[in-house]
Amino acid sequence: MKYLELFLNYLQYEKRYSEHTIRSYSTDLNQFYSFINQTDKPVEIENVDFHLVRQWIVYLIDNKISPRSVNRKITTLKSFFKFLLQEGYVKMNPVSLVISPKIKKKLPEFVSRESMDNLLDYIPFDDNYTGKRDKLILEIFYYTGIRINELMHIKNVDINIEDLNIKVLGKRNKERIIPITIHLLRSIQDYIQIRNETLGSSKSDYLFLTDKGEHIYKKLIYRIVNKYLNLVTTIDKKSPHVLRHTFATHMLNNGADLNAVKELLGHSNLSATEIYTHNTFEKLKSIYNQAHPRA
């Protein structure tokens, strides 16, 4: 097990991985060690070959381990043997030629256009601070596609009235500017007015506050989104991220450029955005089947 300890120390002190990630690597590798040592003739790490790794993968699949979990364990093993190869402890990486099981991509759920129109145009919201705040939260999610952490950390100074945009701080502290409509700007201004009238002069720099004037928190945002989506849709998930999916899907359905949607969402690569084109393609197929005379 000396190699395992060396590898985990490498992840902790050189790669600076989190405790959670290191724990996951440790669990996966301990399971692999158990597998190669469960026979009468235990196999040393230096003697592990491609065929033994394949046997382990078959063992995992036979034991109903999900393809996603199997892929994670393969990735862990690849990193482990790559480290051992670099350090000269083994002469080859027996995992380098392993092909990971395919994972069936689950299409992101989204709210229909009709349901969103119903929510924002016809569902009544209280004409007070919480009512204005709750509706604005829903509007910002749907109009911009931002993440819950990004919404939580919008500050008053991040709203650019003249240029009609919002500055958000995304993953890895990467800033991006998102355009907003005049309608959304007016909703923001109405909200700020009633927030200041209701809560008075707040010391908080953040846009969204609780009804006690404190910085809004995740659980409250989830409750707000879930409460109102329950009124208009029967989809399984009713979370802020579903509104992000809804934004992207509706944009693409209405002809938006894929690269533009990628920039708006703050994705680092196009593959993360392309999943929404599947939903768009499903709509195209539906239109084709309805419209083509021989469909």
N, C-alpha and C positions, 0 to 999 in steps of 0.2 A: 504493500500500500504506500510505499515511499513515493512512488511517482504521483499518486493522487495528491498527497500532501504538498509536493513541490508545485504541482499544477495549480492547486487552490491558492497557494501563497502568491503565485505569479498573477492570478486573477485579482487578488486582493491588493497587492502592493505595487504591481506594475501597471496592470490594466485599470485599476481603481473601480472595479465592478461593485455594485451594491451587495449588501448582505443577502438580499432576496435572490439575486441572480446567482451568487456563489452557492447558496443553499440548493438551488435547482440543479446546478452543475454537479454538486456533490451527490445529490440523490440519484441522478441519472448514472453517474459513474460507479457508485456503490452497487447499483442494480446490475450493471454490466460485470463488475467483479464477482458478484454472487453467481451470475450465470456461468462464467468461465471456470468457476471453482466448484460447481455443484456435482461434477462427475468424480469418478475414482482417480482420474489423472488430471489434476488442476493444470491450467495453462498459464504460463508466465506471460506478462504483457509483451515481452520482446518477441514471443512466438505467436501472437495473435495474427491471423491472416484474414483475407477477404472472405473466405468461406465460413469462418467462425462468426464473423460479423453478420453475414447473411443469415446464419442459423439463429442468431440472437434476434434479428428483425422478424424472422418467421415466428419465433417464440413469442415475441411481443404481440404480433398480430393474432396468433392463435389464442392468446389470453385476452382478447377483446380490447387491447389498448387502441385508442383512436388514432387514425392516421396523423392528426396534428401533433399528438403527444409523441408518436414514433418519430416523426420528423424532427421534433425538438431534441430527442435523445440522440438521433443520428448527428445532428449539428454539434451537440456536446461532445460526442465521440470524435468527430472530425477535428474539433479544436484541440482536444486532448492529445491526439496522436500528432497533430501538426506541431504542438509544443514539444512533444517528446522527440520528434524528428529534428527540429531546430536545435535542441539541446544535445543531440547525438545519442540519445538513449535507445532509439530504434533506427532501423535502416530503411524503413518504408512506412507509409501511412496506409494501413489496410482499409481505410474508410473512403479513400479518395475516389474510388470508382463506384461506390454505392449510389444507387439511384433511389431517391426518397419516394415513398408512396404519394400518389396524387391526392390532393385534397379538393373535394368538391366545393367550389366557391359558393357561398350562400349570398344571394343577392340582397342588398340592403333594403330594409323595409322603408316605405315612405308614405306620407299622407297624400291623398288625392288632391288635385287642384280644387275640386268642388268642395271638399271638406275644409280646406284652408280658407277658401272664400267664405264659407259658412261661419268658420271660427272668427275671422277678423272683421266680417261685415255685419253679421246678424246675431251672434251670441252676445248677450248683454254683459257688460263689465260694470262693477260698481263705480259710481262717479265720485270717487275719493282717491286718496293717495294709493292705497293698495291696489285698487282697480286699475288706475292709470299705470302703475308700475308693472302689474302682472301682464297687462296687454302689451306694453312696450317690450317686455322681455320676449314674449312670443313673436312680436313683429321683428325685433332685431335678429333673433335666431333665423326666422324665415327669410328676411330681406337680405341678410349678409352671409348666412351659412357658417358663422363662427362657432368655435368650440365653447363648452361651458366655462372652462378656465379663462378663456379670452373675454367672455362676457363679464365674468366676475370682476376682472381687473381693468375694465374700462374706467378711465378717470374723466372727470369733467373736462379737463383740458384736451382730451383726446378727440373731442367732437369739434370738427372744423366746419363752422357755419358757412363761411364764405365759399369754400371749395366743395362743400357737400361730401364729406368723407369722415370716416372713423379710423383712428389708428389703433391697432390691436397688437398685443404682444403674444406671439405664438410659441410653438415648441422651440426649444433650444434658444429662447429669448430672441427670436427672430421677429422683427417688426414688419408689419405690412399695412398698407393703406387700402381701405375698402370704400368704394363709392356708395352713397346712400341717395335715396329719392327725396324730393321736397316733402312728400307726405310723411316719410319717416322722420325727417328733421323736425317737422311741426309736432309730431308725436313726442319727440324727445324734449322739445321746448315746453310743451304743455305739461309733461311729466315733471321737468325740473321746477317749473313754476309752482305746481301743487306740492312738490316735495319740500320746497323752501318755505311755503306757507304753512305746511303741516308740521314739519320737523324743526323749523327755525334755522338758525345759522349752525350748520354742522361742521365739525372739525374734520370730517372725512373728505378725502379727495375723490373718492369713488362715486361713480354715477348711481349705482344701485345700492340702496340701503334697506334694512329691515324697517318695520313700522316703529322701532325704537331708536332709529337713527344710527344703527350699527352696520358695518359692512355686511352685505348679503352673503349667505353661505350656500354650499352646494345642495344640501338636503332641501332647503327651502325652494331653490330653483327647480329641482326635480319635482317637488310636490306641486308647484304651480303648473309646470308643463303637463304633468300627468293628469292633473285635475281637469284642465281644459281640453286636452286631446281626448279624454274619455267622453266628452260631450259630442264629439264629431266623427270619431273613427273607432273601428273594432280591431285594428291591427294589434298584434301581441305586445310590441314594445312601444311605449309612449314616453320617450325620453328626449332630452335636449338634442342628443345625437341624431335621433330620427328626424328632427327638423333640419339638421345639417344635410342629411340624406335627401330630404324633401326639396331643399333649396337647390342642390346640385342636379337632381333628376328633373325638376321643373325647368331649370335654366337650359339644360341640354335638350329637353323636349321642345323647347321654344326656339331652338336654333342657335344657342350660344356656342362659341368656339371652345373646344375641349381644353386648349391651352389657357384660355381666359378663365375658365372655371377652375383649373388647376391653381392659377395664381390667386384667385379669390379665396379658395379653400386653404391656401398655404401649404399645399402638398409639395414635398421635395422632389418627387418624380411623377411622371405622367401615369405610370402603372396604377398608382393609388387612385387616380381619378377615373381611369378607364372602366372600373367596375360599374360606374353609373351608366355607361353606354349600353350595358346589357338591358337595363330597364327601358332605355330609350328604344332599343331595337325591338323589344317586346311590343312597345306601342306602335312602331312602324309596321310590324307584322300584323297587328290587329287592324290597322288602317288599310293595309294592303288587302287583307282577307275580306274586309267589308266593301272595299271600293272596286277591286278588280273584277271585271265581268265574268271571268272564268275561274275565279279563286274558289 
